[in-house]
Amino acid sequence: MTEFFQSLGMNYEWAWFVATIAGILLIAFPLMLAVAYVILIDRKVWAAINLRKGPNVVGPFGLLQSFADGLKVFLQETIIPSAANKGIFIIAPIITFTVALAAWAVVPFADGVVLADINVGLLYILAISSLSVYGVVMAGWASNSKYPFFSAMRAAAQMISYEVSIGFILVCVVLWAGSWNLTEIVEAQRGHGFGIVNGFYFNLLLFPMWVVFFISSLAETQRVPFDLTEAESELVAGYQTEYSSMAFALYWLGEYANILLMCALNTLLFFGGWLPPVDWAPLYWVPGIIWFLLKTLFFFFMFSWVMATVPRYRYDQLMRLGWKIFLPMSLIFVFVISGYLMATGHFGNPA
């Protein structure tokens, strides 16, 4: 894209700057539009599973419901509690929203369609996603209210607990792919299963890691059955209790942007990213970005399915699952996978 702007007569510095801004906007605007519609999809899936109709009034088939909700919160008054720390109270949702968008900078939507194709893309996502807890903790502390504060403590413990096991799972994938670069990880999955199936999920050693990663993704994004930070029967609305108007909307947008990011990571790390499910020439006629979006949407449906059907865990069950089951399991698989790769002579170059 930089070359395109240079061809319009710009020098390299201005061309690079304008190309970067354009790339950011090309990701941010469609992502916000996608968030609006996946919220609608979420509600439609819950309704279908519960034998209800869901949103169906605003626009044809209810397609404009999310925009009506967005307009409603935009027009509401922003209320800041008198006892709150006003500066931190305001900046907390901004941090959550910004961090949720920043993680998408290294996500490849297709071969070459990525804002920053850096060598440590996966490490960047792990680092950026771990910052999201700060928005929640700051909101809980700044609200100067018991329920948000309890929610913030829960969120800190929950995110740290499951990030540890996610980190070891990513190590397993990196060992097999031989790279931290997301594009190279996707290419390593081409024809991985018997030379036909595109995806690490077909690998007997990596399939259990995908199951753990998917469940950990639910916990990392605070989705049912791990939504202990927003348990309405205990904490009203958790860390969002004192928020209203656009501040509340920023948390909502950031939450769903993180959910879509986790769905995209499931696609990129285990299900071949933009590659078709099977390494068969006619399937490559479909643009890679279409395969990527279909797979991501499939995982979002699974997130919604789980939310509509699985009861909420108790907090002690949540912690036990993270520390006593997922952490030892993922650590054992790091040793097993690295030992297998070294024994077979494929360490660092499994292809």
C-alpha positions in Angstrom: 0.0 0.0 0.0 3.0 2.3 0.7 4.0 1.9 -3.0 0.5 2.9 -4.1 0.7 6.2 -2.2 4.3 6.8 -3.5 3.0 6.5 -7.0 0.6 9.4 -6.2 3.7 11.6 -5.7 4.2 11.3 -1.9 7.6 10.8 -0.5 8.3 7.6 1.4 7.7 8.9 4.9 4.3 10.4 4.1 3.3 7.4 2.0 4.1 5.0 4.8 2.2 7.2 7.3 -0.9 7.4 5.1 -0.7 3.7 4.3 -0.5 2.8 8.0 -3.5 5.0 8.9 -5.5 3.6 5.9 -4.6 0.0 7.0 -5.8 0.7 10.6 -9.1 2.1 9.3 -9.6 -0.8 7.0 -9.4 -3.1 10.0 -11.1 -1.0 12.6 -14.3 0.0 10.7 -15.2 -3.5 9.4 -14.4 -4.9 12.9 -16.8 -2.5 14.5 -19.4 -3.4 11.9 -18.7 -7.1 12.6 -19.1 -6.5 16.3 -22.5 -5.0 15.7 -23.7 -7.9 13.7 -22.2 -10.7 15.9 -24.0 -9.2 18.9 -27.2 -9.7 16.8 -26.1 -13.2 15.9 -25.4 -13.9 19.5 -28.9 -12.9 20.5 -30.5 -14.8 17.6 -28.6 -18.0 18.6 -29.6 -17.7 22.3 -33.2 -17.1 21.2 -33.3 -20.1 18.8 -31.9 -22.5 21.4 -34.5 -21.2 23.9 -37.3 -21.5 21.3 -37.7 -17.7 21.1 -37.6 -15.3 18.1 -35.0 -12.9 19.4 -34.7 -9.3 18.0 -37.0 -9.0 15.0 -38.6 -5.5 15.1 -35.9 -2.9 14.2 -35.2 -3.2 10.5 -35.9 -6.3 8.3 -35.5 -9.5 10.5 -34.1 -7.2 13.3 -30.9 -6.5 11.4 -30.8 -2.9 12.7 -31.2 -3.8 16.3 -27.6 -3.4 17.3 -27.5 0.1 15.6 -30.6 1.1 17.5 -29.0 0.0 20.8 -25.8 1.9 19.8 -27.8 5.1 19.2 -29.6 4.6 22.5 -26.4 4.5 24.6 -24.9 7.3 22.5 -27.8 9.6 23.5 -27.7 8.6 27.2 -26.1 10.8 29.9 -22.7 9.7 31.2 -23.0 9.4 34.9 -19.9 9.4 37.1 -20.4 8.4 40.8 -19.5 11.2 43.1 -17.2 9.0 45.1 -15.4 7.6 42.1 -11.9 8.4 40.9 -13.0 10.4 37.9 -9.8 10.2 35.8 -9.3 6.4 36.1 -13.1 5.8 35.9 -13.1 7.5 32.4 -9.9 6.1 31.1 -10.6 2.4 32.0 -13.1 1.7 29.2 -10.9 3.5 26.7 -8.0 1.2 27.7 -10.2 -1.9 27.3 -11.4 -0.8 23.8 -8.0 0.3 22.6 -6.3 -2.9 23.6 -9.0 -5.0 22.0 -8.4 -3.2 18.7 -4.6 -3.2 18.9 -4.4 -7.0 19.0 -5.9 -7.2 15.5 -2.8 -5.4 14.0 -1.0 -8.8 13.4 -4.0 -11.0 12.5 -3.6 -12.2 8.9 -7.0 -12.4 7.2 -5.5 -14.0 4.1 -2.1 -14.5 2.6 -0.5 -11.1 2.7 -3.6 -9.4 4.1 -2.3 -8.2 7.4 -1.4 -4.8 8.8 1.9 -5.9 10.5 3.3 -9.2 9.5 5.9 -9.3 12.3 8.0 -12.4 13.2 6.7 -12.5 16.8 3.0 -11.9 15.9 1.8 -14.6 18.3 3.9 -13.3 21.1 2.5 -9.8 20.4 -1.1 -11.0 20.7 -0.3 -12.8 24.0 1.3 -9.6 25.4 -1.5 -7.3 24.2 -4.4 -9.5 25.3 -2.9 -9.8 28.8 -3.2 -6.0 29.1 -7.0 -6.1 28.9 -7.2 -7.0 32.6 -6.1 -3.5 33.4 -9.2 -2.0 32.1 -11.4 -4.2 34.2 -9.2 -3.8 37.4 -9.1 0.0 37.0 -12.9 0.1 36.5 -13.5 -2.0 39.6 -11.2 0.2 41.8 -12.2 3.6 40.4 -15.9 2.9 40.8 -15.4 2.9 44.6 -18.2 0.3 45.0 -18.1 -3.2 46.4 -19.6 -5.1 43.5 -17.3 -3.7 40.9 -14.3 -4.2 43.2 -15.1 -7.9 43.8 -15.5 -8.3 40.1 -12.1 -6.7 39.4 -10.4 -9.1 41.9 -12.1 -12.0 40.2 -11.1 -10.8 36.7 -7.5 -10.4 37.7 -7.3 -13.9 39.2 -9.2 -15.5 36.3 -7.3 -13.9 33.4 -3.9 -14.7 35.0 -4.9 -18.3 35.7 -5.9 -19.1 32.1 -3.2 -17.0 30.4 -0.6 -19.4 31.9 -2.1 -22.4 30.2 -2.8 -20.5 27.0 0.9 -19.6 26.9 2.0 -23.2 27.1 -0.5 -24.2 24.4 0.9 -21.5 22.1 4.4 -23.0 22.8 3.1 -26.3 21.6 1.9 -24.8 18.3 5.1 -22.8 17.9 7.2 -25.9 18.4 5.4 -27.7 15.7 5.2 -24.8 13.2 8.8 -23.6 13.9 7.8 -20.0 14.0 6.0 -17.2 16.0 4.8 -15.6 12.8 1.1 -16.2 12.3 1.3 -16.5 8.5 4.0 -19.2 8.8 2.0 -21.0 11.4 -1.0 -21.1 8.9 1.3 -22.3 6.1 2.7 -25.1 8.3 -0.9 -26.5 8.5 -1.2 -26.9 4.7 -1.8 -30.6 4.1 -0.9 -31.4 7.6 -3.3 -34.3 8.0 -2.3 -37.2 5.7 -1.3 -34.6 3.1 -5.0 -33.7 2.6 -6.4 -31.9 5.7 -5.3 -28.3 6.4 -5.1 -27.8 10.1 -3.3 -28.9 13.2 -6.6 -30.1 14.8 -6.0 -33.3 12.8 -2.9 -33.9 14.8 -3.4 -36.4 17.8 -0.9 -34.4 19.9 -2.3 -31.0 19.1 -6.1 -31.8 19.1 -6.2 -32.0 23.0 -4.4 -28.7 23.1 -7.1 -27.1 20.8 -9.8 -28.4 23.2 -8.0 -26.8 26.2 -7.4 -23.6 24.1 -11.0 -23.3 23.2 -12.2 -23.7 26.8 -9.5 -21.3 28.0 -10.7 -18.8 25.3 -14.1 -18.8 27.0 -12.5 -18.1 30.4 -10.1 -15.4 29.0 -13.0 -13.5 27.4 -15.2 -14.1 30.5 -17.9 -15.9 28.6 -20.3 -18.5 30.1 -19.6 -20.7 31.9 -16.8 -18.6 33.2 -18.5 -15.2 33.4 -17.9 -14.9 37.1 -16.8 -11.2 36.7 -20.4 -10.3 35.6 -22.4 -12.8 37.6 -25.7 -10.9 37.8 -27.0 -13.0 40.7 -24.0 -12.0 42.8 -22.4 -8.8 41.5 -25.3 -7.0 39.7 -23.2 -6.3 36.5 -19.7 -6.7 37.9 -17.1 -4.1 37.0 -19.6 -2.4 34.6 -22.2 -1.7 37.4 -21.5 2.0 37.7 -21.0 2.7 34.0 -23.6 4.1 31.5 -23.8 5.6 28.1 -20.7 5.4 25.8 -18.4 4.2 28.6 -20.6 1.1 29.0 -20.7 0.7 25.2 -16.9 0.8 24.9 -16.7 -2.2 27.3 -19.4 -4.0 25.2 -17.4 -3.3 22.0 -14.1 -4.3 23.6 -15.6 -7.6 25.0 -16.9 -8.7 21.6 -13.8 -7.6 19.8 -11.8 -9.9 22.1 -14.3 -12.7 21.5 -13.8 -12.4 17.8 -10.0 -12.3 18.3 -10.2 -15.6 20.2 -12.3 -17.1 17.5 -9.8 -15.9 14.9 -6.9 -17.4 16.9 -8.7 -20.8 17.0 -9.0 -20.5 13.3 -5.3 -19.5 12.7 -3.6 -21.8 15.2 -5.5 -25.0 14.7 -7.9 -24.9 11.7 -5.7 -23.6 8.9 -6.6 -19.9 8.9 -7.5 -18.8 5.4 -6.7 -22.2 3.9 -9.7 -24.4 2.8 -10.5 -27.4 5.1 -9.1 -29.8 2.5 -6.0 -29.3 0.3 -7.9 -29.7 -2.9 -7.3 -27.4 -5.9 -11.0 -26.3 -6.6 -11.4 -25.2 -3.0 -8.7 -22.6 -3.5 -10.9 -20.8 -6.0 -12.7 -19.4 -3.0 -10.8 -16.4 -1.7 -8.8 -17.1 1.5 -10.5 -14.3 3.4 -13.9 -16.0 2.9 -12.6 -19.3 4.4 -11.1 -17.3 7.3 -14.4 -15.4 8.0 -16.5 -18.6 7.7 -14.2 -20.5 10.2 -14.2 -17.5 12.6 -18.0 -17.3 12.4 -18.3 -21.0 13.1 -16.3 -20.6 16.3 -18.4 -17.6 17.3 -21.4 -19.8 16.9 -19.8 -22.3 19.3 -19.2 -19.5 21.8 -22.9 -18.6 21.6 -24.0 -22.3 21.8 -22.0 -22.8 25.0 -23.4 -19.6 26.5 -27.0 -20.7 25.8 -26.6 -24.2 27.2 -23.9 -24.5 29.9 -24.5 -23.4 33.5 -22.1 -21.1 35.2 -19.2 -22.6 37.2 -18.6 -21.8 40.9 -15.4 -19.7 41.4 -13.6 -22.6 43.1 -14.4 -24.8 40.1 -13.0 -22.2 37.8 -9.7 -21.9 39.6 -9.4 -25.7 40.0 -9.9 -26.2 36.3 -7.3 -23.6 35.4 -4.5 -24.5 37.9 -5.0 -28.2 38.6 -6.1 -29.5 35.2 -5.2 -27.2 32.3 -1.9 -26.0 33.6 -0.4 -29.4 34.3 -1.9 -30.8 31.1 -0.5 -28.1 28.9 2.9 -28.3 30.5 3.0 -32.1 30.0 2.1 -31.7 26.3 5.0 -29.2 25.9 7.4 -31.9 27.0 5.6 -34.6 25.0 5.5 -32.6 21.7 9.1 -31.3 22.0 10.3 -34.8 22.8 8.4 -36.2 19.8 9.8 -33.6 17.4 13.3 -34.1 18.6 13.0 -37.9 18.4 11.7 -37.7 14.8 14.2 -35.2 13.8 11.6 -32.6 12.9 12.4 -30.1 15.7 12.1 -26.5 14.4 11.2 -27.7 10.9 8.4 -30.2 11.1 7.4 -29.8 7.5 
